[in-house]
Amino acid sequence: MLPGKPAPLGATVCEGGVNFALWSGSATRVDLCVFDGETEIRHELPRCTNGVWHGLLTGAGPGLRYGYRVHGPYEPETGQRFNPAKLLIDPYARALTGVVRPDDRHLDYRVEKGAWQPDPRDSAAVIPKAVVIAPTLNGGKRPAIPLEDSVIYELHVKGFTARHPGISPELRGTYLGLAQPPVIDYLKGLGVTAVELLPCASFMTEPLLAGRGLTNYWGYNTVAFSAPHSGYAATDPVTEFRAMVGALHEAGIEVLLDVVYNHTAEGGAGGPSLSFRGIDNAGYYLLRTHDRAACVNNSGCGNSLAVSRPPVMQLVMDSLRYWVEEMGVDGFRFDLAPSMARVDGEYRSDAPFLQAIHQDPVLSGVKLIAEPWDAGHAGYRLGQFPAGWSEWNDKYRATVRSFWRGDRTGVADLSSRLSGSSDIFGSRGPVASVNYVTAHDGFTLADLVSYEERHNEANGEDNRDGNPHNQSWNHGVEGPTDTPQIKHRRLRDRRALLATLLLSQGVPMLLGGDELGRTQRGNNNAYCQDNELSWIDWENADTDLSAFVAALIGWRSRLGVLRRREYLQGQLHEHGPVHDVQWLRPDGAPMQVEQWHDPDHRAIAVLLRGDLAEPRVAPRHRLPSDDALVVINGYNVETSFSLPVFAGAWTVAVDSGQGELVEPGLFRSSPGSVTLLVRPRS
């Protein structure tokens, strides 16, 4: 063991061996523990430079398995929890030998006479080892799709292919499963431009879940930020993740990664000591000011990572760059993003983390999507992220659900959501709004129109978990039914919701499987259901509905007026006496103040002028001169709409009220009115 260098952090293959560097500002000694089979060989890291312990292990190379034992004071009352009996995972680990499973030997404490004392049991036998990985830059060509042309598809790596009959059994539920031709062909045929993968960094199941015989399915319980979860790999998670990204890129599909840097799997003060807690608990985590033994809990998961501190900030930034440069991803969705942008407990739009992203030459060029709320004080921050960020727009979700449920909400708020939510995102443009009706957290689309109450009994929490406020409706029967009329109405509403989403300004996000009729049987919090309740049932998929969605996406890709970077103004154009948008009543006249404020007014037409779409680089198939008319009938009866009369003709492209794809209907303009009968709730 030679002195080595303090940078870069982690395990780095270099000339002569592997350099190891670990930040711990309060440790008194750090042992590098190398494993040959079950044999552990300990090497004390010989140097500490500005809190970074480092050493060069000569003769070592890729494939070496290792962990750390960190020495220092065990004083929970001051926030320090050093216990060298616990083998710890490198925060910079690029791969792990397996997944972490709950075991009380992970605990660094035992209680004696009411006081915490260090637990002497060795945890090496029950903790995965980090694996040294040689650096490999991902040199593949990226699709680089503009945000305004994007259609995001949120999916779970395992759940998407676990039941896919076209995938060989050994590859179902894996990274390589997503790379197989049947999956690639399906995604291309659907027309989505990006997949947003639920967390793929190594995660573990919480002890409470394990005690109920359940597992963490979604993955929002991270152990190692930069190590792909080995549970999704056939053999080698790093190589297979890269292969998946390469296959999707080859098909022109971007890969966005849902990342969790707001907390870790170590949980609250009584949780396991897997990595950060034993390396430097007071350095990596936010601790309560008047009770240093307890963690700040802005995440609702027991702890909060201290992202604003330089060593932790560096860890997060290095991890993000690794996923982009070496693993090939095209962007990120940040779980509980405000938690990472808090300074002295308060969210700030100029927080160090957000500024670091903005100035980074790599990360400032990828897609950045915030979940704009956390569980802490004043944690709801929709519309308050800086330029360059998009945000999950839950107000879009709430408004669209409320309208199609039949609430007395009128059309004023709906029109704001249809046109990109300028009232929320100000000067950032429609691309700041990631529009969605359903996501992994909540009902699927089929369940949204089939259940009025959550049915989460399988989660083992007496149906108390999950959001009780779902803005859902069941058409008079809770759950499955054989009544043809109810089944027809439910399907009609799903098509209306999908059409609304894909014809709105902004960036649409589909929940994977919604277009196939996926149900979770009323469970709106299936985070612990790693079984057929969550997996897509391909054999019973609704292929007619998926074809309808593909048609919608096809029209969205062709019509520039549906994908604007700038907000609609509703004003006369400078080059001619036409508006870029007009809001019309069913009789064809412009909407008036009394209709905007009438909570019972439920029909509107939106005229978008194609020749006024802002000039920019044209995507494939764009028809810049096309006009579009989005006609919405929220009434329970058929409604007649008078169409604007131009020199050309109107073609019905998509009709959500029909049970099958539309045969384009032609409406020739001529003197007088042109009338279109629009089916109920379509």
N, C-alpha and C positions, 0 to 999 in steps of 0.2 A: 504494500500500500504506500503510494507516493503522495505528496501533498496535493497534486492536482490543481484545479481552478474552481473559483466560486461561480463561474458562469460557463455555459447555460445551466439552469437548474434542471434537476432530473438526472437520468442515466443517459450519458451520451457516448456513443461509440467513437473512439478517436485513435490516433496513431499510438500503438503500444498497449491499448486496453480500453477500459470504460471509465469515464469520469463521472463520479457521483457527487451531487450537490443538493443539499437540503436546507431550507430556511427554518430556523427555530431561534427566535430572539432571546429565549430565556433558558434554553437547555444548558447543562454543564458538561455533557458528553453525548456523542451519538455513535452507535455501533451499526455498521453495515453488516447485515446477516445474509450470507450467501448459502444457497441450498444445493447440495448434490444428493439427489434422492431425498431421503429423510434426514440426511446429515446436515447439520447447521454449522457453518464456519463464520466466526465473528471477527470483524476488522474494525478497530476504532478509527473513525475519520480523524486524520491528524491535524487539520487546520480549521479555524473558524474566522471568516472574514465578513465583517459587518452583519453578523447574525447568520451567515451561510456556512454550514459545515460541509467540508469537501475533501475528496481524496481520489486518486487515480489507482484503480485496481489493475495491475499489469497482467497481461495475458488473457484478460476476460474479453468476451465478445457477445454478439447477439445470441439470444436464447438463455442467457444466465438468469436464474430465478433469485429474487432477493426481497428483503424487507428491512425495516429499521427498528432498533430499540433505542429509545431516547431517555436519557437520565436527567434528573433535575428534582426540584422540590415537589412533594405531594402535599399541596395546601389548597384544597377546594375552596376554602374561605377567601383566598386571594385570587382564585381563578385558575391556579396551576394544578395539572393532573398528570404529572410525569410518573410513569410506572414501567420500568424496563422489562417487566415480566410479560408485557404485551408486545407482540410483533405487529408493526404498523405498516400500512400500505403507503408507498410513495405518492404524494399528491400529484406528481408528474408522471405516474405510471401510464404507459401506452398500451399495456396489455396485462391481463391477470390470468392466472392458471385456472380459474374457475369463478363461481359466483359465491358471494358471502351468504351464509345461512345462519339464522339466529342460534346463538349458543351463549350460555351465561359465562363461559370463560372469556368472552370479549369484554366483560365488565372490568373496569380498572379498580373497583372498590368493593369492600364488604363492610357491613355495619357492625360495629362492636361497641356495646354499651352506649348506643345512641349516636356514636360518632363514626364518620367514614374513615376507613383505613385502606391502604393500598392492598389490592387482592394479589396474592403471590402466585396464582396459577398461571402457567405458561399458555399463551394462546396460539402458538405457532402451528399446532396441529389443526386448528379450525379456521385459519385465515388464509385466503388465497395469496399467492406470492406474485409480486410484480415480475414482468419479463422484459429483459432488455431488447429493444427493437432498433434495427438499423434505420436511419432516416431515409425516406423515399418521397421525393416531391411528386405530386400528382400532375402529370403533364398533359392530361387529356383535354380536348377542346370542350369548353363550357357552352351551354346553349345561350346564355346571356340574354334572356327574354326580358323586355321592358316590363316594368310593373303594371302598366296600364293594359298590357296584352296578356297578363297572367291569369290563370285559373288554377287555384290551389286545391289540392286533394289531400285531406288529412287522413292518414292511415297508421295502423299498428303493424310493425314488421311481422310479428307472429300471426296475429289474427287475420291478416289479409290472405295468407296462403295456407293456413293450418288445415283447411278443409277443401283445398283446391284439387279437383280430380285430375287436372292436367299437369300437376307437379308431382314428381316422384316422391314417395313417402319420406325418404331421408332428407329431402330439401324443403319439405313443407315447414312453414314457420321460421325460415331462416333468411339471412341477407341474400344468399344465393337463390332462394325461392323467389324473391322479388325480381331477380335478374333473368328469370326464365322467359322464353318467348311467349307463352300464353299470357303471362302477366303484362309484359311489355306491350304486346299487341292490344290487349284490352285497354290499357291506359292511353295508348295512342289513338285507338278508335274512339274512345270517349272524348278525347280532345283536351284533357287537362295538360297544363304546361309545367306543373311542379307538384311533387309529392312532399307533404310536410309530415315527417316521421315522428311519432311519439318517441320519448327519450330512448336513445341508443347507447348512452354512456352507462358503464357498469352500475348496477343498482342492486338493492337487497330487499327482501321481505321483512316487514316490521315484526318484532316478536309477538305482538298482540294478534296480528293476522295469522302467524304460524300456529299460535295456540288454538285458533279456530279451525285449523286445517285448510287455510286459504293462503294465497300468495299475492304479492304485489304484481299486478298485471300491467298497469300503465307505465311504471318505471320512474315515477317522480320521487325517488328516494336514493339519490346518487351516492356512490361510494368512491368512484374515481372518475374525474371529469373527462379525461382524455382516453380512457380505455373502452373500446367497444364492448358492449355486453356480450359475454361469451355464450349466454343462453340462446342467442340467435344465430350461432355459428355451427356449422357441421364439424369443422376442425379448427380453423385458424380465423378468429374474428377480425383481425386487422386486414388480412389479405382478402377475405370474403366481403367485408364492408366496402373496400376499394373496388372490388369487382362489381358489386351492386351499383355503385355510383357510376362506374364506367359504362355499364350496360344502359342505365337510364339516360346518361348524357348522350350516348350514341343514338338513342331514340329521340333526342331533342327535349328531354324532360329534366328539369332542374330538381335538385335535392335540397330541401330545407330541413333543418334539424331542430327539434324542440329541445331546448337546453335548460338545465336546472342548476343555476349558480347561486340561488338565494339561500339554500340550506343544504345540509348533507344528511346521510342516513344515520348519523350518530345521535340525532334526536336531542331531547332535553337533557338536563344534568344527570338523570339516572340512566341514560342510554349507553350503548356500547362504545368502547374505545377502539376504533378501527384504523384511524389515520390522524386527522387534524387534532382531535382531543388530546391524544398522547404526544403529539409533536410540539404543539404550543397552543393549548386551549384558549388562553387569554389573548393570543395574537391572531388566531384565525376567526374567532367568534366574537359577536357582540355580547357582552355580559351586562347584567343589571348593575347600575351605579351603586346602589345601596345593598346589594346582595350578590357579591361576585361569584358565589357558587351557582347562581341561576343564569340561564341564557335569556337574552332578548328573543322574542318569538314573533317577528313580523311575518313569518311564513305560515304560521299555524301548524307547523310540523315539528316544533320543539326548539329549533335554534335558528339563528340568522348569521350568515357569513358576513364578515366585516370587509366588504368589497372596497370600501373607500380607503382602507389602509394600503400603503404601497406594496408590501409583499403579497397580499391577497389579490390586489388589483393586477399585479404582474402575473400571478397564477392564472387568473381568469382570462386575461388577454392572451397569454401564451397558449392556453387551451383552445381558445377560439381560432387563433391563427393556425394551430395544428390541424383542426378539423377542416379548415379551408385549404391550406397549402399542401398538406400531406394526405388528407382523406378525401378531398375534392368537393366538399359541400358548397352550396351556392348561397347560403344564408341561414338565418336562425329565427326561431320564435322563442322569446325569452319568458319563461315561466315566472309569474309574480315579479315583473320587471321593476316596479317602484322600490322593492326591497333593496335592489342593487344601487339605487340612485338616491339613497337617504344620506343626509349629512347631519350629524348631531340629532338623529331621530326623525328629521323632517325630509320629505321628498323635495328635490330641487331639479329643475330642468337643466341646470348647468352643473350638475354633480360631476365629480371627477371621473366616474365611470363613463358617463355619456360623453364627456369631453375627450376622454381617451379613445373611445370608439371613433369619434368624429375626425380626429387627426391621424388615425392609424392608416397607413397607405394600403393595407390589405383589407381590413375590416370595413372601412368607409365605403368600399366598393361592392359589398355584398348586400343582399336583402336583409333588412333588420325589422323584425316585427315584435312589438311589445304586447304582452298581456298586461294592460295598464291598471292593474290593481293588485294589492297584496292584503294580508290579514292584519296589518299594523294600524296604528293611529293615522287617520286621514289617508287611508291607502288607496282610495278610488281616484284615479288620475287620468281618466279618459280625455283625450285631446290635449294633454299637457306635455307630450314628448316633443323633442326638438325636431328641426328639419332633418330629413334623411331617414326618419323612422315612420313605419306604418304601425297601426294598432288594431287589435281585435276590437270591433265596434259592437259592444253588447247592446247599445241603444238601437242599432239596426235590428238585431235579433228580437228585442222586446217589441219594437214598433210593428214589424212585419207579422210576428206571431199574434199580436193583439188585433191587428186589422183583420187577418183571415179567421181568427177565432170568432169575430163578430162583435167585438167590444165597441162601445159608442165612442170611438176615437176620431171619426171623420177621416179626412185625407190630408190635412195640413202637415202633420208630422211625417206621414208616409211619403209625401212628396220630397221632404228634406232628405230622407234616407235614400230614395230613388235617385236623387241627383247628387249624391256624394257626401252628404253631411257637412256642408260648409259651415253650419252653425256650430259644429264641434271642432273642426280641424283648421278653421281659419284659412290662412294663405298657403297651407301645405298641399292643397289640391286633393282631388278625389282619391288618388293612390294612397293617401294616408289612411284611408278607411278600408280595413279588411272586413268585408261584409260576410255574415254567416247567419244561418237560421238554426243550425245544430252543430255541435262539436262533440268531441269525445266525452266531455263532462256534461251529462244531461241525457235527455231522451234522444233516441234516434228519430229520424223523420217519421217513420212508420208509427212509432210509439207516441209521437207528439200529437197525432190525430186519432189515437186509439185509447189513450189513458188520461184521466183527469187527476189521478193520484199516483205517487211513486209506489213501486212495489219492490222494495229492496230487502226483503226478508232473507234472501240467500246470503247477504253480507254479514249476518250474525249480529246486527246492532238493533234488533227489534224495530226495524224500518224507521229509525230515527235519523239515519245518515242521508245525505243527498239533499238537494234544494227542494223545499216544499212548494216553492212558487215557480211553476213551470209554464204558465200561460198556455196550457194544453187543453184539448177538448176531445171527447170520445164519441160524439154523434149518438149519444143515448145508451151506449153499451160499453162497459168497462172491459177492455181487452178484446180477445178474439171473438169473432162472430161469424155465423154462416148466413146472415141476412144479406141478400144481394144488394139491397138499396144502401145499407150502411157501408158495405165494402166499396161500392161505387163512389159514395160521397167522400170516403176517406182517401181513396186514390185520386179523386178529382182535386182535393185540397192539397195533397202532396205535390201534384203537378203545378198547381197555382203557386205554392211556396217556392218550388224550384225555379219556375219561370220568373217570379219576382226577383229572386236572388241573381239570376244570370242576366237579367235585363236592366240591372241597376248600375249606375256609375260607381266606380270604386273597384276594389279587387275582391272577386268572389272566392269563398272557400267552401268546398263541399266536404261533408263528413263521409269518409270512405264507407261504401255499402249502402248509403241512403238511396242511391239510384238503383239499387238491386233489391230494395224492400227489406233490408236488414232490421230485425227486431231484437230487443233485449228483454222482451216480455214485461215491459214496464219498469225495469231497473234503470234508474237515472244516475247511478253512481257505481258503475261496474268496474271500478278500479281494482277489485280483488277477484274478478271472475275470469280466470285464465282457463276457459272451457268453451263449450259450444254456445253458451249464452252470449259471448262476446265475439266469437269467430264468425266470419262471413260464411253463410250457407250458400255455396255456389250452385249446388244441384237444384235448389228451389228458388233461384234468383229470378227477379222480375225483369226479363230481358226487354220487354216492351217499354218499361219505364227508363231503363238505361239508354235505349235508343232515342227516347224523347229528350233526355238530357244531352246526348250527343248532338242532336239536332239544334238544341238551344245554344250549346257551346259553339257549334259551327256558325250559326248566324252571328253570335257575338264576335267571333274572329273575323267575319267578313265586313261588319258594319262599324266604321270608325266612330260613328256618333255614340256607340255604346261604350267606348273605351277612351274617354277624354282625359287628358292630363290637367286641364283647366276646368274650373267650375262653369256650369251653365249660367248665363246672365239673365236670360229672359228679356233682353234688350234688342232694339233694332241694330242690325249689322251695319258697320261703317261703309260697306260697299254696296248696300242695297236695302230696300224696304222690307226685310224679312228678319224674323227673330231666330236666335239659335235654339230656343225652346219656347213652346207655348203649352199652357195647361188648359185643357178644354173640357167642357161639360158634355154629357151625352148628346145634347142637341147641336153640338159643334161650336157653340159660342164660348168665348173665353170665360174661365172661372172668375167669379165675382167674390167680393169680401164675404157676403153672407154664406156662400157655399164653403169657403175656406173654414169658417168658424162653426159650421153646422155639424154637430157630432154624429148626425144620422145620414150625412151625405157620404155615399159609399161607392161612387163611380166617377172615374176620371180617365181622360186620355192625355198622353204626353207626346207631343209632336217634336221630334228631333230633326233638325235640318242638316243633312249630310254635307251639303256644299259649304257649311260653316264650321265643320270640324277643323280644329286648329292644325295647321300644316306641320308635319313631322315625317320622319322616316317611315314609310308605309310597311306594315307587316304583310305577310303572305295573304293573298286573296282579298286585300282591302278594296272596297268599292267606294271611293271618297265622295261620290256624288249622291249616294243613296240616302233617302230620307227614311226615318223609322217612326212608326206610331205604336206606342205601347198603350193598349186599351185594357183597363182594369174594371171589372164588374164585381164588386163586393156584396151585391144584393143576392138574395136567395131566389130571384126570378130572372128570367131572360130579359135583357135590356138592349134597346136599340141605340146605336151610336151613329151619328152623322159624321162622315169622314171629310176632311178637308179636300177640296177639289183642285187638282193641279193639272198640268198638261199631259202628264203621263198616266200611270195606272198604279193601283194598290194591289199587292199580292199578300195573301195571308200566309205568313211563313210558319208560325207556330200558334197552336190553339190549345191551351191547357185544359179546356173544357171537353175535348174529345178524348176518347179512350184509346185512340191509336194515332199514329203520326198523320199529320195533315197532308192531304193532297193539295198542293198550292191552289188557292182559289183566287181568281182574278176579278178585280173590281175596276171597270173602266171609268175614268173620269169623263164627265160630260156636263153640260149645263144643268143646273139643279143640284140636288143633294145625292150623295152616295151613302147608302145605309148598310150597316153591318149589324147583324143580330149576334149578341154575345151571350153565351150560356151563363147560367147562374154560377157565382163564385169562381170566376175564371178570368 
